[in-house]
């Protein structure tokens, strides 16, 4: 899927490689509140393909420390392929991470997956709360 004018597509594709990209992102609305509540009820892990972009490992770790301090570093999984994960519930915006998951997959709506069907969908963290809390 291409975003923006053709002359700018390479810049858009490489934007996530820019130092500071992952560190400066704002948390999604209600994610801090809902994940904190989930962490009180479940054993919550954060799984990330942090190795895909050179700067993201450190930046994502620092970002999680700042915005989600209730999820300890011991509960962070860095992997290239999430199909290796075992658990009860996996929330992700990439359907290919969910199709081979043995537990309950929840597809978090994002512009790149709006036409994906066949997977239980959540549109917000409040919707996650309604389903899981």
N, CA, C and O atoms as CSV, one atom per row, in Angstrom:
chain,resi,resn,atom,element,x,y,z
A,1,UNK,N,N,0.852,-1.174,0.000
A,1,UNK,CA,C,0.000,0.000,0.000
A,1,UNK,C,C,0.897,1.235,0.000
A,1,UNK,O,O,1.794,1.347,0.835
A,2,UNK,N,N,0.664,2.150,-0.917
A,2,UNK,CA,C,1.463,3.371,-1.021
A,2,UNK,C,C,0.718,4.531,-0.377
A,2,UNK,O,O,-0.502,4.648,-0.487
A,3,UNK,N,N,1.483,5.384,0.297
A,3,UNK,CA,C,0.915,6.554,0.946
A,3,UNK,C,C,1.541,7.803,0.342
A,3,UNK,O,O,2.764,7.899,0.235
A,4,UNK,N,N,0.709,8.753,-0.050
A,4,UNK,CA,C,1.190,10.033,-0.543
A,4,UNK,C,C,1.660,9.987,-1.988
A,4,UNK,O,O,1.605,8.945,-2.642
A,5,UNK,N,N,2.122,11.129,-2.475
A,5,UNK,CA,C,2.588,11.221,-3.855
A,5,UNK,C,C,3.787,10.302,-4.089
A,5,UNK,O,O,4.598,10.087,-3.189
A,6,UNK,N,N,3.891,9.769,-5.294
A,6,UNK,CA,C,4.964,8.830,-5.630
A,6,UNK,C,C,6.344,9.399,-5.321
A,6,UNK,O,O,7.225,8.664,-4.874
A,7,UNK,N,N,6.545,10.672,-5.546
A,7,UNK,CA,C,7.854,11.300,-5.305
A,7,UNK,C,C,8.265,11.255,-3.834
A,7,UNK,O,O,9.447,11.390,-3.521
A,8,UNK,N,N,7.302,11.066,-2.926
A,8,UNK,CA,C,7.596,11.072,-1.490
A,8,UNK,C,C,7.477,9.691,-0.839
A,8,UNK,O,O,7.701,9.557,0.364
A,9,UNK,N,N,7.130,8.677,-1.612
A,9,UNK,CA,C,6.860,7.359,-1.032
A,9,UNK,C,C,8.093,6.745,-0.360
A,9,UNK,O,O,7.966,6.128,0.698
A,10,UNK,N,N,9.267,6.900,-0.945
A,10,UNK,CA,C,10.469,6.342,-0.305
A,10,UNK,C,C,10.715,7.015,1.040
A,10,UNK,O,O,11.073,6.346,2.009
A,11,UNK,N,N,10.526,8.336,1.108
A,11,UNK,CA,C,10.695,9.058,2.373
A,11,UNK,C,C,9.702,8.556,3.416
A,11,UNK,O,O,10.057,8.388,4.582
A,12,UNK,N,N,8.457,8.317,2.999
A,12,UNK,CA,C,7.435,7.819,3.923
A,12,UNK,C,C,7.814,6.427,4.419
A,12,UNK,O,O,7.713,6.149,5.614
A,13,UNK,N,N,8.254,5.544,3.507
A,13,UNK,CA,C,8.645,4.180,3.891
A,13,UNK,C,C,9.812,4.183,4.872
A,13,UNK,O,O,9.891,3.314,5.740
A,14,UNK,N,N,10.717,5.148,4.744
A,14,UNK,CA,C,11.901,5.195,5.599
A,14,UNK,C,C,11.713,6.048,6.847
A,14,UNK,O,O,12.634,6.167,7.654
A,15,UNK,N,N,10.537,6.641,7.018
A,15,UNK,CA,C,10.288,7.541,8.148
A,15,UNK,C,C,10.547,6.857,9.491
A,15,UNK,O,O,11.087,7.476,10.407
A,16,UNK,N,N,10.166,5.591,9.610
A,16,UNK,CA,C,10.336,4.874,10.868
A,16,UNK,C,C,11.806,4.601,11.182
A,16,UNK,O,O,12.133,4.221,12.306
A,17,UNK,N,N,12.684,4.787,10.219
A,17,UNK,CA,C,14.124,4.606,10.464
A,17,UNK,C,C,14.775,5.866,11.054
A,17,UNK,O,O,15.931,5.835,11.476
A,18,UNK,N,N,14.017,6.975,11.077
A,18,UNK,CA,C,14.541,8.239,11.604
A,18,UNK,C,C,14.697,8.142,13.118
A,18,UNK,O,O,13.775,7.720,13.817
A,19,UNK,N,N,15.858,8.531,13.617
A,19,UNK,CA,C,16.103,8.529,15.067
A,19,UNK,C,C,15.049,9.410,15.746
A,19,UNK,O,O,14.804,10.539,15.322
A,20,UNK,N,N,14.441,8.887,16.788
A,20,UNK,CA,C,13.422,9.619,17.530
A,20,UNK,C,C,12.001,9.256,17.130
A,20,UNK,O,O,11.057,9.593,17.844
A,21,UNK,N,N,11.830,8.570,15.995
A,21,UNK,CA,C,10.478,8.252,15.519
A,21,UNK,C,C,9.686,7.492,16.583
A,21,UNK,O,O,8.578,7.901,16.928
A,22,UNK,N,N,10.228,6.405,17.105
A,22,UNK,CA,C,9.505,5.585,18.075
A,22,UNK,C,C,9.449,6.252,19.443
A,22,UNK,O,O,8.475,6.079,20.176
A,23,UNK,N,N,10.463,6.998,19.788
A,23,UNK,CA,C,10.537,7.630,21.109
A,23,UNK,C,C,9.502,8.740,21.258
A,23,UNK,O,O,9.013,8.990,22.359
A,24,UNK,N,N,9.170,9.401,20.164
A,24,UNK,CA,C,8.318,10.583,20.220
A,24,UNK,C,C,6.834,10.307,19.949
A,24,UNK,O,O,6.031,11.240,19.918
A,25,UNK,N,N,6.468,9.054,19.755
A,25,UNK,CA,C,5.056,8.745,19.498
A,25,UNK,C,C,4.210,8.961,20.750
A,25,UNK,O,O,4.668,8.731,21.870
A,26,UNK,N,N,2.979,9.405,20.548
A,26,UNK,CA,C,2.034,9.540,21.661
A,26,UNK,C,C,1.301,8.219,21.839
A,26,UNK,O,O,0.991,7.549,20.853
A,27,UNK,N,N,1.022,7.839,23.064
A,27,UNK,CA,C,0.225,6.625,23.272
A,27,UNK,C,C,-1.168,6.785,22.674
A,27,UNK,O,O,-1.711,7.890,22.638
A,28,UNK,N,N,-1.732,5.705,22.215
A,28,UNK,CA,C,-3.097,5.712,21.685
A,28,UNK,C,C,-4.057,6.031,22.832
A,28,UNK,O,O,-3.840,5.621,23.972
A,29,UNK,N,N,-5.105,6.757,22.515
A,29,UNK,CA,C,-6.100,7.162,23.523
A,29,UNK,C,C,-6.557,5.969,24.358
A,29,UNK,O,O,-6.899,4.912,23.829
A,30,UNK,N,N,-6.553,6.163,25.658
A,30,UNK,CA,C,-7.020,5.191,26.656
A,30,UNK,C,C,-6.114,3.967,26.826
A,30,UNK,O,O,-6.400,3.111,27.662
A,31,UNK,N,N,-5.035,3.868,26.057
A,31,UNK,CA,C,-4.187,2.677,26.149
A,31,UNK,C,C,-3.525,2.547,27.519
A,31,UNK,O,O,-3.431,1.441,28.053
A,32,UNK,N,N,-3.070,3.643,28.088
A,32,UNK,CA,C,-2.406,3.563,29.392
A,32,UNK,C,C,-3.378,3.092,30.471
A,32,UNK,O,O,-3.049,2.210,31.264
A,33,UNK,N,N,-4.553,3.671,30.500
A,33,UNK,CA,C,-5.563,3.318,31.504
A,33,UNK,C,C,-5.990,1.857,31.352
A,33,UNK,O,O,-6.015,1.109,32.330
A,34,UNK,N,N,-6.322,1.459,30.139
A,34,UNK,CA,C,-6.834,0.110,29.911
A,34,UNK,C,C,-5.739,-0.932,30.131
A,34,UNK,O,O,-5.998,-1.967,30.744
A,35,UNK,N,N,-4.540,-0.685,29.652
A,35,UNK,CA,C,-3.464,-1.659,29.876
A,35,UNK,C,C,-3.124,-1.789,31.357
A,35,UNK,O,O,-2.795,-2.879,31.825
A,36,UNK,N,N,-3.202,-0.695,32.088
A,36,UNK,CA,C,-2.967,-0.763,33.528
A,36,UNK,C,C,-4.029,-1.655,34.189
A,36,UNK,O,O,-3.704,-2.474,35.048
A,37,UNK,N,N,-5.281,-1.495,33.792
A,37,UNK,CA,C,-6.357,-2.329,34.331
A,37,UNK,C,C,-6.184,-3.787,33.900
A,37,UNK,O,O,-6.426,-4.697,34.693
A,38,UNK,N,N,-5.772,-4.014,32.662
A,38,UNK,CA,C,-5.520,-5.372,32.196
A,38,UNK,C,C,-4.383,-6.016,32.979
A,38,UNK,O,O,-4.437,-7.201,33.306
A,39,UNK,N,N,-3.355,-5.229,33.277
A,39,UNK,CA,C,-2.198,-5.749,34.022
A,39,UNK,C,C,-2.573,-6.145,35.445
A,39,UNK,O,O,-1.900,-6.977,36.053
A,40,UNK,N,N,-3.641,-5.559,35.981
A,40,UNK,CA,C,-4.113,-5.951,37.311
A,40,UNK,C,C,-4.870,-7.273,37.261
A,40,UNK,O,O,-4.945,-7.984,38.263
A,41,UNK,N,N,-5.433,-7.606,36.094
A,41,UNK,CA,C,-6.246,-8.814,35.946
A,41,UNK,C,C,-5.483,-9.959,35.260
A,41,UNK,O,O,-5.710,-11.129,35.566
A,42,UNK,N,N,-4.582,-9.616,34.337
A,42,UNK,CA,C,-3.859,-10.593,33.531
A,42,UNK,C,C,-2.351,-10.393,33.679
A,42,UNK,O,O,-1.891,-9.372,34.191
A,43,UNK,N,N,-1.607,-11.373,33.226
A,43,UNK,CA,C,-0.164,-11.219,33.093
A,43,UNK,C,C,0.069,-10.650,31.691
A,43,UNK,O,O,-0.042,-11.373,30.701
A,44,UNK,N,N,0.390,-9.361,31.608
A,44,UNK,CA,C,0.494,-8.656,30.332
A,44,UNK,C,C,1.946,-8.627,29.860
A,44,UNK,O,O,2.861,-8.309,30.619
A,45,UNK,N,N,2.128,-8.966,28.589
A,45,UNK,CA,C,3.431,-8.883,27.929
A,45,UNK,C,C,3.292,-7.972,26.717
A,45,UNK,O,O,2.235,-7.911,26.089
A,46,UNK,N,N,4.359,-7.274,26.401
A,46,UNK,CA,C,4.423,-6.464,25.192
A,46,UNK,C,C,5.354,-7.197,24.229
A,46,UNK,O,O,6.515,-7.444,24.555
A,47,UNK,N,N,4.851,-7.544,23.055
A,47,UNK,CA,C,5.667,-8.186,22.026
A,47,UNK,C,C,5.847,-7.197,20.890
A,47,UNK,O,O,4.880,-6.602,20.415
A,48,UNK,N,N,7.082,-7.025,20.457
A,48,UNK,CA,C,7.369,-6.048,19.425
A,48,UNK,C,C,8.430,-6.579,18.469
A,48,UNK,O,O,9.376,-7.253,18.876
A,49,UNK,N,N,8.254,-6.265,17.212
A,49,UNK,CA,C,9.268,-6.576,16.207
A,49,UNK,C,C,10.297,-5.444,16.203
A,49,UNK,O,O,10.542,-4.821,15.170
A,50,UNK,N,N,10.887,-5.190,17.349
A,50,UNK,CA,C,11.766,-4.033,17.528
A,50,UNK,C,C,13.050,-4.111,16.720
A,50,UNK,O,O,13.715,-3.093,16.532
A,51,UNK,N,N,13.409,-5.275,16.246
A,51,UNK,CA,C,14.653,-5.397,15.502
A,51,UNK,C,C,14.498,-4.953,14.043
A,51,UNK,O,O,15.498,-4.820,13.337
A,52,UNK,N,N,13.292,-4.727,13.591
A,52,UNK,CA,C,13.026,-4.351,12.205
A,52,UNK,C,C,13.640,-2.998,11.854
A,52,UNK,O,O,14.074,-2.789,10.721
A,53,UNK,N,N,13.680,-2.087,12.809
A,53,UNK,CA,C,14.221,-0.753,12.575
A,53,UNK,C,C,15.378,-0.526,13.535
A,53,UNK,O,O,15.238,-0.787,14.729
A,54,UNK,N,N,16.510,-0.050,13.050
A,54,UNK,CA,C,17.737,0.029,13.857
A,54,UNK,C,C,17.623,0.771,15.182
A,54,UNK,O,O,18.226,0.348,16.168
A,55,UNK,N,N,16.874,1.855,15.231
A,55,UNK,CA,C,16.805,2.671,16.452
A,55,UNK,C,C,15.684,2.243,17.397
A,55,UNK,O,O,15.616,2.714,18.532
A,56,UNK,N,N,14.818,1.367,16.941
A,56,UNK,CA,C,13.584,1.142,17.687
A,56,UNK,C,C,13.768,0.384,18.993
A,56,UNK,O,O,12.981,0.587,19.919
A,57,UNK,N,N,14.753,-0.466,19.108
A,57,UNK,CA,C,14.924,-1.255,20.326
A,57,UNK,C,C,15.054,-0.355,21.554
A,57,UNK,O,O,14.274,-0.476,22.499
A,58,UNK,N,N,16.021,0.534,21.544
A,58,UNK,CA,C,16.229,1.442,22.682
A,58,UNK,C,C,15.064,2.418,22.827
A,58,UNK,O,O,14.600,2.681,23.936
A,59,UNK,N,N,14.596,2.950,21.702
A,59,UNK,CA,C,13.524,3.938,21.764
A,59,UNK,C,C,12.225,3.337,22.301
A,59,UNK,O,O,11.540,3.964,23.110
A,60,UNK,N,N,11.886,2.141,21.863
A,60,UNK,CA,C,10.664,1.500,22.357
A,60,UNK,C,C,10.776,1.172,23.841
A,60,UNK,O,O,9.809,1.313,24.589
A,61,UNK,N,N,11.952,0.737,24.260
A,61,UNK,CA,C,12.156,0.426,25.675
A,61,UNK,C,C,11.997,1.682,26.535
A,61,UNK,O,O,11.316,1.652,27.560
A,62,UNK,N,N,12.620,2.774,26.121
A,62,UNK,CA,C,12.496,4.037,26.860
A,62,UNK,C,C,11.048,4.529,26.865
A,62,UNK,O,O,10.555,5.024,27.878
A,63,UNK,N,N,10.376,4.387,25.728
A,63,UNK,CA,C,8.986,4.821,25.589
A,63,UNK,C,C,8.089,4.019,26.524
A,63,UNK,O,O,7.225,4.585,27.195
A,64,UNK,N,N,8.289,2.712,26.572
A,64,UNK,CA,C,7.501,1.871,27.477
A,64,UNK,C,C,7.769,2.233,28.938
A,64,UNK,O,O,6.839,2.271,29.743
A,65,UNK,N,N,9.029,2.500,29.287
A,65,UNK,CA,C,9.353,2.926,30.661
A,65,UNK,C,C,8.584,4.181,31.041
A,65,UNK,O,O,8.094,4.296,32.164
A,66,UNK,N,N,8.478,5.124,30.105
A,66,UNK,CA,C,7.804,6.394,30.386
A,66,UNK,C,C,6.289,6.253,30.450
A,66,UNK,O,O,5.655,6.749,31.381
A,67,UNK,N,N,5.712,5.583,29.467
A,67,UNK,CA,C,4.250,5.581,29.327
A,67,UNK,C,C,3.550,4.379,29.969
A,67,UNK,O,O,2.363,4.453,30.285
A,68,UNK,N,N,4.276,3.272,30.164
A,68,UNK,CA,C,3.683,2.055,30.714
A,68,UNK,C,C,4.598,1.460,31.783
A,68,UNK,O,O,5.005,0.304,31.671
A,69,UNK,N,N,4.924,2.232,32.812
A,69,UNK,CA,C,5.880,1.762,33.826
A,69,UNK,C,C,5.387,0.548,34.611
A,69,UNK,O,O,6.187,-0.121,35.265
A,70,UNK,N,N,4.103,0.254,34.559
A,70,UNK,CA,C,3.521,-0.888,35.264
A,70,UNK,C,C,3.768,-2.210,34.523
A,70,UNK,O,O,3.467,-3.279,35.054
A,71,UNK,N,N,4.310,-2.145,33.311
A,71,UNK,CA,C,4.707,-3.360,32.578
A,71,UNK,C,C,6.233,-3.425,32.642
A,71,UNK,O,O,6.908,-2.669,31.943
A,72,UNK,N,N,6.780,-4.309,33.461
A,72,UNK,CA,C,8.229,-4.345,33.678
A,72,UNK,C,C,8.999,-4.832,32.448
A,72,UNK,O,O,8.429,-5.470,31.562
A,73,UNK,N,N,10.278,-4.530,32.404
A,73,UNK,CA,C,11.101,-4.920,31.258
A,73,UNK,C,C,11.116,-6.439,31.066
A,73,UNK,O,O,11.317,-6.924,29.952
A,74,UNK,N,N,10.906,-7.180,32.142
A,74,UNK,CA,C,10.885,-8.638,32.049
A,74,UNK,C,C,9.684,-9.147,31.233
A,74,UNK,O,O,9.670,-10.297,30.794
A,75,UNK,N,N,8.690,-8.293,31.039
A,75,UNK,CA,C,7.489,-8.660,30.288
A,75,UNK,C,C,7.498,-8.058,28.886
A,75,UNK,O,O,6.443,-7.761,28.325
A,76,UNK,N,N,8.687,-7.880,28.326
A,76,UNK,CA,C,8.836,-7.361,26.968
A,76,UNK,C,C,9.496,-8.432,26.112
A,76,UNK,O,O,10.561,-8.946,26.457
A,77,UNK,N,N,8.867,-8.760,25.009
A,77,UNK,CA,C,9.363,-9.779,24.099
A,77,UNK,C,C,9.703,-9.109,22.773
A,77,UNK,O,O,8.854,-8.465,22.157
A,78,UNK,N,N,10.931,-9.263,22.345
A,78,UNK,CA,C,11.364,-8.718,21.065
A,78,UNK,C,C,11.539,-9.891,20.107
A,78,UNK,O,O,12.340,-10.793,20.354
A,79,UNK,N,N,10.787,-9.870,19.023
A,79,UNK,CA,C,10.841,-11.002,18.104
A,79,UNK,C,C,10.611,-10.520,16.677
A,79,UNK,O,O,9.998,-9.478,16.445
A,80,UNK,N,N,11.106,-11.284,15.752
A,80,UNK,CA,C,10.883,-10.957,14.347
A,80,UNK,C,C,9.532,-11.459,13.864
A,80,UNK,O,O,8.866,-10.798,13.067
A,81,UNK,N,N,9.135,-12.614,14.341
A,81,UNK,CA,C,7.869,-13.230,13.942
A,81,UNK,C,C,7.042,-13.528,15.187
A,81,UNK,O,O,7.487,-14.251,16.078
A,82,UNK,N,N,5.857,-12.975,15.243
A,82,UNK,CA,C,5.010,-13.170,16.419
A,82,UNK,C,C,4.279,-14.502,16.409
A,82,UNK,O,O,3.606,-14.838,17.384
A,83,UNK,N,N,4.396,-15.269,15.328
A,83,UNK,CA,C,3.722,-16.572,15.292
A,83,UNK,C,C,4.321,-17.535,16.318
A,83,UNK,O,O,3.725,-18.572,16.609
A,84,UNK,N,N,5.482,-17.209,16.865
A,84,UNK,CA,C,6.097,-18.065,17.884
A,84,UNK,C,C,5.472,-17.857,19.264
A,84,UNK,O,O,5.698,-18.659,20.170
A,85,UNK,N,N,4.695,-16.799,19.429
A,85,UNK,CA,C,4.125,-16.471,20.730
A,85,UNK,C,C,3.047,-17.463,21.150
A,85,UNK,O,O,2.247,-17.917,20.333
A,86,UNK,N,N,3.044,-17.784,22.415
A,86,UNK,CA,C,2.002,-18.612,23.004
A,86,UNK,C,C,1.330,-17.785,24.086
A,86,UNK,O,O,2.013,-17.124,24.869
A,87,UNK,N,N,0.017,-17.808,24.144
A,87,UNK,CA,C,-0.699,-17.054,25.157
A,87,UNK,C,C,-2.187,-17.214,24.984
A,87,UNK,O,O,-2.650,-17.975,24.134
A,88,UNK,N,N,-2.923,-16.502,25.783
A,88,UNK,CA,C,-4.382,-16.571,25.738
A,88,UNK,C,C,-4.988,-15.560,24.776
A,88,UNK,O,O,-5.973,-15.852,24.098
A,89,UNK,N,N,-4.389,-14.351,24.719
A,89,UNK,CA,C,-4.942,-13.260,23.915
A,89,UNK,C,C,-3.776,-12.525,23.265
A,89,UNK,O,O,-2.754,-12.282,23.907
A,90,UNK,N,N,-3.928,-12.173,21.999
A,90,UNK,CA,C,-2.938,-11.339,21.309
A,90,UNK,C,C,-3.667,-10.208,20.612
A,90,UNK,O,O,-4.548,-10.444,19.785
A,91,UNK,N,N,-3.299,-8.978,20.945
A,91,UNK,CA,C,-3.869,-7.787,20.312
A,91,UNK,C,C,-2.789,-7.239,19.387
A,91,UNK,O,O,-1.672,-6.970,19.828
A,92,UNK,N,N,-3.115,-7.074,18.111
A,92,UNK,CA,C,-2.127,-6.613,17.138
A,92,UNK,C,C,-2.858,-5.922,15.993
A,92,UNK,O,O,-4.040,-6.173,15.761
A,93,UNK,N,N,-2.148,-5.048,15.277
A,93,UNK,CA,C,-2.748,-4.379,14.128
A,93,UNK,C,C,-2.370,-5.053,12.810
A,93,UNK,O,O,-2.830,-4.632,11.749
A,94,UNK,N,N,-1.552,-6.076,12.865
A,94,UNK,CA,C,-1.136,-6.807,11.669
A,94,UNK,C,C,-1.781,-8.191,11.680
A,94,UNK,O,O,-1.512,-9.005,12.563
A,95,UNK,N,N,-2.625,-8.444,10.698
A,95,UNK,CA,C,-3.343,-9.716,10.664
A,95,UNK,C,C,-2.396,-10.902,10.546
A,95,UNK,O,O,-2.687,-11.974,11.079
A,96,UNK,N,N,-1.260,-10.731,9.854
A,96,UNK,CA,C,-0.338,-11.864,9.713
A,96,UNK,C,C,0.265,-12.278,11.049
A,96,UNK,O,O,0.758,-13.399,11.173
A,97,UNK,N,N,0.238,-11.404,12.050
A,97,UNK,CA,C,0.695,-11.790,13.385
A,97,UNK,C,C,-0.370,-12.588,14.135
A,97,UNK,O,O,-0.069,-13.255,15.124
A,98,UNK,N,N,-1.600,-12.517,13.668
A,98,UNK,CA,C,-2.722,-13.129,14.379
A,98,UNK,C,C,-3.202,-14.438,13.768
A,98,UNK,O,O,-3.814,-15.246,14.467
A,99,UNK,N,N,-2.945,-14.668,12.502
A,99,UNK,CA,C,-3.542,-15.815,11.816
A,99,UNK,C,C,-3.064,-17.158,12.349
A,99,UNK,O,O,-3.814,-18.133,12.294
A,100,UNK,N,N,-1.844,-17.239,12.861
A,100,UNK,CA,C,-1.334,-18.510,13.374
A,100,UNK,C,C,-1.322,-18.559,14.904
A,100,UNK,O,O,-0.809,-19.511,15.492
A,101,UNK,N,N,-1.879,-17.546,15.539
A,101,UNK,CA,C,-1.898,-17.492,16.998
A,101,UNK,C,C,-2.935,-18.483,17.516
A,101,UNK,O,O,-4.066,-18.510,17.030
A,102,UNK,N,N,-2.553,-19.305,18.507
A,102,UNK,CA,C,-3.434,-20.354,19.021
A,102,UNK,C,C,-4.495,-19.839,19.994
A,102,UNK,O,O,-5.503,-20.509,20.219
A,103,UNK,N,N,-4.279,-18.657,20.571
A,103,UNK,CA,C,-5.237,-18.103,21.519
A,103,UNK,C,C,-6.276,-17.251,20.805
A,103,UNK,O,O,-6.575,-17.462,19.630
A,104,UNK,N,N,-6.818,-16.290,21.533
A,104,UNK,CA,C,-7.842,-15.392,20.999
A,104,UNK,C,C,-7.170,-14.191,20.343
A,104,UNK,O,O,-6.580,-13.368,21.042
A,105,UNK,N,N,-7.243,-14.070,19.025
A,105,UNK,CA,C,-6.641,-12.917,18.347
A,105,UNK,C,C,-7.620,-11.748,18.300
A,105,UNK,O,O,-8.807,-11.931,18.031
A,106,UNK,N,N,-7.112,-10.549,18.564
A,106,UNK,CA,C,-7.897,-9.321,18.436
A,106,UNK,C,C,-7.148,-8.390,17.488
A,106,UNK,O,O,-6.018,-7.990,17.767
A,107,UNK,N,N,-7.776,-8.049,16.376
A,107,UNK,CA,C,-7.176,-7.156,15.387
A,107,UNK,C,C,-7.520,-5.718,15.740
A,107,UNK,O,O,-8.685,-5.322,15.705
A,108,UNK,N,N,-6.488,-4.931,16.082
A,108,UNK,CA,C,-6.690,-3.529,16.429
A,108,UNK,C,C,-6.762,-2.729,15.127
A,108,UNK,O,O,-5.818,-2.732,14.337
A,109,UNK,N,N,-7.875,-2.053,14.912
A,109,UNK,CA,C,-8.107,-1.328,13.673
A,109,UNK,C,C,-7.060,-0.251,13.442
A,109,UNK,O,O,-6.719,0.526,14.333
A,110,UNK,N,N,-6.562,-0.235,12.212
A,110,UNK,CA,C,-5.575,0.737,11.761
A,110,UNK,C,C,-5.825,0.960,10.267
A,110,UNK,O,O,-6.429,0.103,9.622
A,111,UNK,N,N,-5.383,2.076,9.704
A,111,UNK,CA,C,-5.671,2.325,8.281
A,111,UNK,C,C,-5.246,1.188,7.347
A,111,UNK,O,O,-5.907,0.941,6.338
A,112,UNK,N,N,-4.165,0.503,7.668
A,112,UNK,CA,C,-3.683,-0.553,6.768
A,112,UNK,C,C,-4.462,-1.860,6.881
A,112,UNK,O,O,-4.217,-2.776,6.096
A,113,UNK,N,N,-5.397,-1.982,7.835
A,113,UNK,CA,C,-6.127,-3.251,7.965
A,113,UNK,C,C,-7.651,-3.102,7.891
A,113,UNK,O,O,-8.382,-4.024,8.255
A,114,UNK,N,N,-8.127,-1.958,7.425
A,114,UNK,CA,C,-9.580,-1.718,7.456
A,114,UNK,C,C,-10.369,-2.688,6.574
A,114,UNK,O,O,-11.568,-2.868,6.787
A,115,UNK,N,N,-9.728,-3.308,5.601
A,115,UNK,CA,C,-10.434,-4.242,4.725
A,115,UNK,C,C,-10.224,-5.705,5.129
A,115,UNK,O,O,-10.734,-6.613,4.472
A,116,UNK,N,N,-9.478,-5.926,6.202
A,116,UNK,CA,C,-9.227,-7.286,6.675
A,116,UNK,C,C,-10.476,-7.823,7.369
A,116,UNK,O,O,-11.095,-7.131,8.177
A,117,UNK,N,N,-10.834,-9.041,7.052
A,117,UNK,CA,C,-11.993,-9.677,7.665
A,117,UNK,C,C,-11.583,-11.034,8.240
A,117,UNK,O,O,-10.487,-11.531,7.981
A,118,UNK,N,N,-12.475,-11.611,9.015
A,118,UNK,CA,C,-12.265,-12.952,9.516
A,118,UNK,C,C,-11.535,-13.028,10.844
A,118,UNK,O,O,-11.254,-14.125,11.327
A,119,UNK,N,N,-11.220,-11.883,11.447
A,119,UNK,CA,C,-10.552,-11.842,12.749
A,119,UNK,C,C,-11.366,-10.905,13.643
A,119,UNK,O,O,-11.796,-9.840,13.201
A,120,UNK,N,N,-11.574,-11.298,14.886
A,120,UNK,CA,C,-12.282,-10.434,15.825
A,120,UNK,C,C,-11.557,-9.097,15.907
A,120,UNK,O,O,-10.338,-9.056,16.079
A,121,UNK,N,N,-12.295,-8.018,15.785
A,121,UNK,CA,C,-11.714,-6.680,15.666
A,121,UNK,C,C,-12.030,-5.826,16.888
A,121,UNK,O,O,-13.101,-5.938,17.484
A,122,UNK,N,N,-11.071,-4.967,17.248
A,122,UNK,CA,C,-11.296,-3.919,18.248
A,122,UNK,C,C,-10.896,-2.596,17.614
A,122,UNK,O,O,-9.893,-2.512,16.904
A,123,UNK,N,N,-11.693,-1.562,17.879
A,123,UNK,CA,C,-11.470,-0.257,17.260
A,123,UNK,C,C,-10.843,0.763,18.198
A,123,UNK,O,O,-10.437,1.841,17.764
A,124,UNK,N,N,-10.763,0.429,19.480
A,124,UNK,CA,C,-10.212,1.367,20.462
A,124,UNK,C,C,-9.813,0.583,21.704
A,124,UNK,O,O,-10.170,-0.586,21.854
A,125,UNK,N,N,-9.072,1.234,22.589
A,125,UNK,CA,C,-8.712,0.572,23.847
A,125,UNK,C,C,-9.927,0.451,24.758
A,125,UNK,O,O,-9.984,-0.459,25.586
A,126,UNK,N,N,-10.885,1.338,24.624
A,126,UNK,CA,C,-12.122,1.197,25.409
A,126,UNK,C,C,-12.870,-0.063,24.962
A,126,UNK,O,O,-13.476,-0.747,25.786
A,127,UNK,N,N,-12.830,-0.369,23.668
A,127,UNK,CA,C,-13.447,-1.595,23.186
A,127,UNK,C,C,-12.702,-2.820,23.703
A,127,UNK,O,O,-13.322,-3.841,24.000
A,128,UNK,N,N,-11.380,-2.728,23.812
A,128,UNK,CA,C,-10.594,-3.812,24.414
A,128,UNK,C,C,-11.072,-4.021,25.842
A,128,UNK,O,O,-11.284,-5.155,26.271
A,129,UNK,N,N,-11.241,-2.925,26.581
A,129,UNK,CA,C,-11.705,-3.014,27.971
A,129,UNK,C,C,-13.066,-3.688,28.055
A,129,UNK,O,O,-13.285,-4.528,28.928
A,130,UNK,N,N,-13.981,-3.334,27.164
A,130,UNK,CA,C,-15.317,-3.934,27.164
A,130,UNK,C,C,-15.246,-5.440,26.946
A,130,UNK,O,O,-16.037,-6.181,27.529
A,131,UNK,N,N,-14.329,-5.901,26.130
A,131,UNK,CA,C,-14.218,-7.319,25.815
A,131,UNK,C,C,-13.460,-8.113,26.869
A,131,UNK,O,O,-13.747,-9.292,27.078
A,132,UNK,N,N,-12.492,-7.481,27.539
A,132,UNK,CA,C,-11.575,-8.247,28.387
A,132,UNK,C,C,-11.648,-7.932,29.880
A,132,UNK,O,O,-11.104,-8.685,30.687
A,133,UNK,N,N,-12.298,-6.852,30.260
A,133,UNK,CA,C,-12.346,-6.510,31.694
A,133,UNK,C,C,-13.728,-6.793,32.289
A,133,UNK,O,O,-13.946,-6.565,33.479
